[in-house]
Amino acid sequence: MLETIFELTGKDPKSLQQRALKLSEEAGEVAQAVLSATGAPGSSYKAMTLEDVREEAVDAAIVALAILAQASESEEAYLVELDRLVAEKCNKWKTTLATDAAELDPMEP
């Protein structure tokens, strides 16, 4: 599927700026779905479910991956960068979680 995103990005005439704005739009749709699905005051009338949340999250992820694809020189570079960046960002997240846990319970090893 990652290759398909790269291929479709190349066929789509959106500029990088337009794609970034589209990602903002998709993030708003994720937020709207979460608010509705969790019954936030003023949002439950939309009757959205966790299925809607998942769908909107995937839409946002696809647009984010299209931004990465458009900012890459080739499909190979896109795939290498994706692997590298996901590993780097997950390691950072893992470190942050460990630091947060240690701050909450300084007696934990």
Secondary structure, DSSP 8 states (H G I E B T S, - for coil): -HHHHHHHHHH----HHHHHHHHHHHHHHHHHHHHHHTT-TTTGGG---HHHHHHHHHHHHHHHHHHHHHTSSSHHHHHHHHHHHHHHHHHHHHHHHHHHHHHH-TT--
